[in-house]
Amino acid sequence: MGEVSFILVVFLCIVAFFLFMYFVPVGLWITAIFAGVKVTIGELIGMRIRKVPPSIIVNSLITATKAGIPLTTRELETHYLAGGNVPNVIRALISADKANITLSFKQATAIDLAGRDVFQAVQISVNPKVINTPKVAAVAADGIQLIAIARVTVRASLAQLVGGAGEETILARVGEGIVTSIGSAVSHKEVLANPDKISKLVLSRGLDAGTAFEILSIDIADVDVGANIGAKLQTDQAAADLRVAEAKAEERRAMAVAVEQEMKAKAQEARAKVIEAEAEIPKSIAAAFLNGNLGVMDYYKMQNVQADTEMRNSISGSGKSGSGPAPSK
């Protein structure tokens, strides 16, 4: 029974020792003292309670102190609890200090919390970055298409990193400037002879306003001749005009056919009226006989005139043979 109690006491002592070493990182406290950083045991225990890794805070504070950047554990803890990258901020501050770039701790933490890599931003501010634009196609005034590629040299603007636009905006604005510059050229040959005019015009428009970068230079890397857009547009327009003219001609032809059919219908209608009128002649003759207004001799004379007329038409080939009875002699 005594041995069991002894083992239990030893086990509890070991657990207590590790708990003590976890909440009271004595080794880290000794390292901070020898590095000239004032950190109390109470501050280290408070970090553990607040779930802040003491090693990150103390090591970052040691690095900043050795680089001559005065900071406190409270500032580093606050930034860590806000979700920031403390070591990255310290590296950015040291890099900016060595490069004689003004960057405060407050500004660095704001950039870091904004989701940007503050250390990389300082590096780009020291060493400018070259951005290659995609192929930008534009058409000169003479209708020839030109395809240009530009290289944009930018430097990070630390003052505009928070809330400033990124690389995509720079590329979009440069592309727009290239299109405007080529489109304002009278001839594509003018652009090919002096491509630097494009970069000068684009650079003078202040495209970096409101962005996180400062444009240092815009260089036209390549200019290629594309399609003859003007000729293609004229060809398409001519084809469209031809189709319109054909449609109008077909419309006029259809109207002419309709008018012709209408005239034929009217002619048939008029012929029918004539036939209908001719059908009334025998009735009139019969009525004249009954009323005594027409004699037999008058009727025969009329028949002889008709027969004579039909014979003459037959001889000349311009008439049809009569259908009435032949006159008696």
C-alpha positions as CSV (number, residue, x, y, z in Angstrom):
1,M,0.0,0.0,0.0
2,G,2.9,2.3,0.7
3,E,4.5,1.6,-2.6
4,V,1.3,2.5,-4.5
5,S,1.0,5.7,-2.6
6,F,4.6,6.6,-3.3
7,I,4.1,5.9,-7.1
8,L,1.0,8.1,-7.1
9,V,2.8,10.9,-5.4
10,V,5.7,10.7,-7.9
11,F,3.2,10.7,-10.8
12,L,1.4,13.7,-9.4
13,C,4.7,15.5,-8.9
14,I,5.7,14.9,-12.5
15,V,2.3,16.1,-13.8
16,A,2.6,19.2,-11.6
17,F,6.1,19.8,-12.9
18,F,5.0,19.7,-16.5
19,L,2.0,21.9,-15.8
20,F,4.3,24.4,-14.1
21,M,6.8,24.4,-17.0
22,Y,3.9,24.8,-19.4
23,F,2.3,27.8,-17.7
24,V,5.7,29.2,-16.5
25,P,8.1,28.9,-19.5
26,V,11.2,29.5,-17.4
27,G,13.6,28.7,-20.3
28,L,11.9,31.3,-22.5
29,W,12.1,33.8,-19.6
30,I,15.8,33.2,-19.1
31,T,16.4,33.6,-22.9
32,A,14.5,37.0,-22.8
33,I,16.6,38.2,-19.9
34,F,19.9,37.4,-21.6
35,A,18.6,39.0,-24.8
36,G,17.9,42.3,-22.9
37,V,14.1,42.0,-23.2
38,K,12.1,42.7,-20.0
39,V,9.5,40.1,-19.7
40,T,8.1,39.0,-16.3
41,I,6.9,35.6,-15.3
42,G,3.4,37.0,-14.7
43,E,3.3,38.2,-18.4
44,L,4.3,34.8,-19.6
45,I,1.6,33.1,-17.5
46,G,-0.9,35.6,-18.7
47,M,-0.1,34.7,-22.3
48,R,-0.7,31.1,-21.6
49,I,-4.1,31.9,-20.0
50,R,-5.0,34.1,-23.0
51,K,-4.0,31.3,-25.4
52,V,-1.2,33.3,-26.9
53,P,2.0,31.3,-27.7
54,P,4.7,33.0,-25.5
55,S,7.5,31.7,-27.8
56,I,6.1,33.7,-30.8
57,I,5.7,36.9,-28.8
58,V,9.0,36.7,-26.9
59,N,11.1,35.6,-30.0
60,S,9.5,38.4,-32.1
61,L,10.2,40.9,-29.3
62,I,13.8,39.8,-29.1
63,T,14.2,40.1,-32.9
64,A,12.7,43.6,-32.9
65,T,14.8,44.7,-29.9
66,K,18.0,43.5,-31.4
67,A,17.1,45.4,-34.6
68,G,16.5,48.6,-32.6
69,I,12.7,48.7,-33.0
70,P,11.0,49.5,-29.6
71,L,7.9,47.4,-29.1
72,T,6.0,45.9,-26.1
73,T,4.5,42.5,-25.4
74,R,1.1,44.1,-25.2
75,E,1.3,45.5,-28.8
76,L,2.4,42.1,-30.1
77,E,-0.2,40.2,-28.2
78,T,-2.9,42.6,-29.4
79,H,-1.9,42.0,-33.0
80,Y,-1.8,38.2,-32.5
81,L,-5.2,38.1,-30.9
82,A,-6.6,40.2,-33.8
83,G,-5.5,37.4,-36.2
84,G,-2.3,39.0,-37.5
85,N,1.0,37.4,-38.4
86,V,3.4,38.8,-35.8
87,P,6.7,37.4,-37.1
88,N,5.9,38.6,-40.6
89,V,5.2,42.1,-39.3
90,I,8.5,42.1,-37.4
91,R,10.4,41.1,-40.6
92,A,8.7,43.8,-42.5
93,L,9.6,46.5,-39.9
94,I,13.2,45.4,-39.9
95,S,13.4,45.3,-43.7
96,A,11.8,48.8,-44.0
97,D,14.1,50.2,-41.3
98,K,17.2,48.9,-43.1
99,A,16.0,50.3,-46.4
100,N,15.3,53.7,-44.8
101,I,11.6,53.4,-45.6
102,T,9.2,54.9,-43.1
103,L,6.9,52.2,-41.8
104,S,5.3,52.4,-38.4
105,F,4.1,49.4,-36.4
106,K,0.5,50.6,-36.6
107,Q,0.8,50.9,-40.4
108,A,2.4,47.5,-40.7
109,T,-0.2,45.8,-38.6
110,A,-3.0,47.5,-40.6
111,I,-1.5,46.2,-43.8
112,D,-1.2,42.7,-42.4
113,L,-4.8,42.7,-41.1
114,A,-6.0,43.9,-44.5
115,G,-4.9,40.5,-45.9
116,R,-1.8,41.7,-47.7
117,D,1.7,40.3,-47.2
118,V,3.4,43.3,-45.6
119,F,6.9,41.8,-45.8
120,Q,6.4,41.2,-49.5
121,A,5.1,44.7,-49.9
122,V,8.3,46.1,-48.4
123,Q,10.4,43.9,-50.7
124,I,8.5,45.3,-53.7
125,S,8.9,48.8,-52.4
126,V,12.7,48.2,-52.2
127,N,13.0,46.1,-55.4
128,P,10.4,47.2,-58.0
129,K,8.3,44.4,-59.7
130,V,7.8,43.9,-63.4
131,I,4.3,42.9,-64.5
132,N,3.7,41.6,-68.0
133,T,0.4,42.6,-69.5
134,P,-1.5,40.1,-71.7
135,K,-1.8,40.7,-75.4
136,V,-3.8,43.9,-76.0
137,A,-5.5,44.2,-79.4
138,A,-6.5,47.6,-80.8
139,V,-7.3,49.1,-84.2
140,A,-5.6,52.2,-85.6
141,A,-7.6,54.8,-87.6
142,D,-6.6,53.2,-90.9
143,G,-8.4,50.0,-89.9
144,I,-5.3,47.8,-89.2
145,Q,-5.3,45.8,-86.0
146,L,-2.2,45.9,-83.8
147,I,-1.4,43.5,-80.9
148,A,0.8,44.9,-78.2
149,I,2.4,43.5,-75.1
150,A,3.7,45.9,-72.4
151,R,5.9,45.5,-69.3
152,V,4.9,47.6,-66.3
153,T,7.4,48.3,-63.6
154,V,5.7,49.0,-60.3
155,R,6.8,49.8,-56.8
156,A,4.6,49.1,-53.8
157,S,3.1,52.2,-52.2
158,L,2.9,51.5,-48.5
159,A,0.6,54.4,-47.9
160,Q,-2.0,53.0,-50.3
161,L,-1.7,49.3,-49.5
162,V,-4.8,49.5,-47.2
163,G,-7.8,50.1,-49.5
164,G,-5.7,50.4,-52.7
165,A,-6.4,48.4,-55.8
166,G,-4.2,45.5,-56.9
167,E,-2.3,44.4,-59.9
168,E,-5.5,43.5,-61.9
169,T,-6.5,47.2,-61.8
170,I,-3.1,48.2,-63.0
171,L,-3.2,45.8,-65.9
172,A,-6.8,46.8,-66.9
173,R,-5.9,50.5,-66.9
174,V,-2.7,50.0,-68.9
175,G,-4.6,47.9,-71.4
176,E,-7.2,50.6,-71.7
177,G,-4.5,53.2,-72.3
178,I,-2.8,51.1,-75.0
179,V,-6.1,50.7,-76.8
180,T,-6.8,54.5,-76.6
181,S,-3.2,55.3,-77.8
182,I,-3.4,52.9,-80.8
183,G,-6.9,54.0,-81.7
184,S,-5.9,57.7,-81.8
185,A,-3.0,57.0,-84.2
186,V,-3.8,58.0,-87.8
187,S,-1.9,55.0,-89.3
188,H,-0.6,51.7,-87.9
189,K,2.8,52.5,-89.4
190,E,3.1,55.5,-87.1
191,V,2.7,53.2,-84.1
192,L,5.2,50.6,-85.5
193,A,7.7,53.4,-86.1
194,N,7.4,54.9,-82.6
195,P,6.1,52.4,-80.1
196,D,7.5,54.6,-77.3
197,K,4.6,57.1,-77.9
198,I,2.2,54.5,-76.5
199,S,4.2,54.2,-73.3
200,K,4.6,57.9,-72.9
201,L,0.9,58.6,-73.4
202,V,-0.2,55.8,-71.1
203,L,2.3,56.8,-68.4
204,S,1.1,60.4,-68.5
205,R,-2.5,59.5,-67.6
206,G,-1.7,58.7,-64.0
207,L,-3.0,55.1,-64.0
208,D,-1.7,54.3,-60.6
209,A,-4.1,56.7,-58.8
210,G,-6.0,54.8,-56.1
211,T,-3.9,51.7,-56.4
212,A,-1.4,50.0,-54.0
213,F,1.4,50.6,-56.5
214,E,3.4,53.4,-58.1
215,I,4.1,52.9,-61.8
216,L,7.7,53.6,-62.5
217,S,7.7,52.9,-66.3
218,I,5.7,51.3,-69.0
219,D,7.7,49.6,-71.8
220,I,6.2,48.2,-75.0
221,A,7.8,44.8,-75.4
222,D,6.2,43.7,-78.7
223,V,3.9,45.1,-81.3
224,D,2.5,42.7,-84.0
225,V,0.2,43.5,-87.0
226,G,-3.1,41.7,-86.9
227,A,-6.0,41.6,-89.3
228,N,-7.2,44.3,-91.5
229,I,-10.3,45.1,-89.5
230,G,-11.3,48.1,-91.7
231,A,-11.4,46.0,-94.9
232,K,-13.3,43.2,-93.1
233,L,-15.8,45.7,-91.8
234,Q,-16.3,47.2,-95.3
235,T,-16.6,43.7,-96.8
236,D,-19.2,42.7,-94.2
237,Q,-21.0,46.0,-94.8
238,A,-21.0,45.5,-98.6
239,A,-22.4,42.0,-98.1
240,A,-25.1,43.3,-95.8
241,D,-26.0,46.0,-98.3
242,L,-26.2,43.4,-101.1
243,R,-28.5,41.3,-99.0
244,V,-30.7,44.3,-98.3
245,A,-30.7,45.2,-102.1
246,E,-31.6,41.7,-103.0
247,A,-34.4,41.7,-100.5
248,K,-35.8,45.0,-101.8
249,A,-35.5,43.7,-105.4
250,E,-37.4,40.5,-104.5
251,E,-40.0,42.6,-102.8
252,R,-40.4,44.8,-105.9
253,R,-40.6,41.6,-108.1
254,A,-43.2,40.1,-105.9
255,M,-45.2,43.3,-106.0
256,A,-44.9,43.4,-109.9
257,V,-46.2,39.8,-110.1
258,A,-49.0,40.7,-107.8
259,V,-50.0,43.7,-109.9
260,E,-49.7,41.5,-113.1
261,Q,-52.0,38.9,-111.6
262,E,-54.4,41.6,-110.5
263,M,-54.5,43.1,-114.1
264,K,-55.1,39.7,-115.5
265,A,-58.0,39.2,-113.1
266,K,-59.4,42.6,-114.1
267,A,-59.1,41.7,-117.8
268,Q,-60.9,38.4,-117.2
269,E,-63.6,40.3,-115.3
270,A,-63.9,42.8,-118.2
271,R,-64.1,40.0,-120.7
272,A,-66.8,38.3,-118.7
273,K,-68.8,41.5,-118.7
274,V,-68.4,41.7,-122.5
275,I,-69.5,38.1,-123.0
276,E,-72.4,38.8,-120.7
277,A,-73.3,41.9,-122.7
278,E,-73.0,39.9,-126.0
279,A,-75.4,37.3,-124.6
280,E,-78.1,40.0,-124.4
281,I,-77.9,40.7,-128.2
282,P,-80.0,37.7,-129.3
283,K,-82.5,38.6,-126.7
284,S,-82.7,42.1,-128.0
285,I,-83.1,40.9,-131.6
286,A,-85.9,38.6,-130.6
287,A,-87.6,41.4,-128.7
288,A,-87.2,43.6,-131.8
289,F,-88.9,40.9,-134.0
290,L,-91.7,40.6,-131.5
291,N,-92.3,44.3,-131.3
292,G,-92.1,44.8,-135.1
293,N,-89.0,47.0,-134.9
294,L,-86.8,44.6,-137.0
295,G,-87.8,43.0,-140.3
296,V,-86.6,39.8,-141.9
297,M,-84.6,41.6,-144.6
298,D,-82.9,43.8,-142.0
299,Y,-81.9,40.7,-140.1
300,Y,-80.4,39.1,-143.3
301,K,-78.5,42.3,-144.1
302,M,-77.0,42.3,-140.6
303,Q,-76.0,38.6,-141.1
304,N,-74.4,39.4,-144.4
305,V,-72.4,42.2,-142.8
306,Q,-71.2,39.9,-140.1
307,A,-70.2,37.2,-142.5
308,D,-68.4,39.6,-144.7
309,T,-66.5,40.9,-141.7
310,E,-65.5,37.4,-140.5
311,M,-64.4,36.5,-144.0
312,R,-62.1,39.5,-144.2
313,N,-60.7,38.7,-140.7
314,S,-60.1,35.1,-141.8
315,I,-58.3,36.2,-144.9
316,S,-56.1,38.6,-143.0
317,G,-55.5,36.0,-140.2
318,S,-56.6,38.4,-137.4
319,G,-60.0,37.0,-136.6
320,K,-62.0,33.9,-135.9
321,S,-64.5,32.1,-138.2
322,G,-68.1,33.1,-137.5
323,S,-70.5,30.8,-135.8
324,G,-73.7,32.3,-137.2
325,P,-75.8,30.8,-140.1
326,A,-74.6,31.4,-143.7
327,P,-76.7,34.1,-145.5
328,S,-79.0,32.9,-148.3
329,K,-78.6,34.2,-151.8
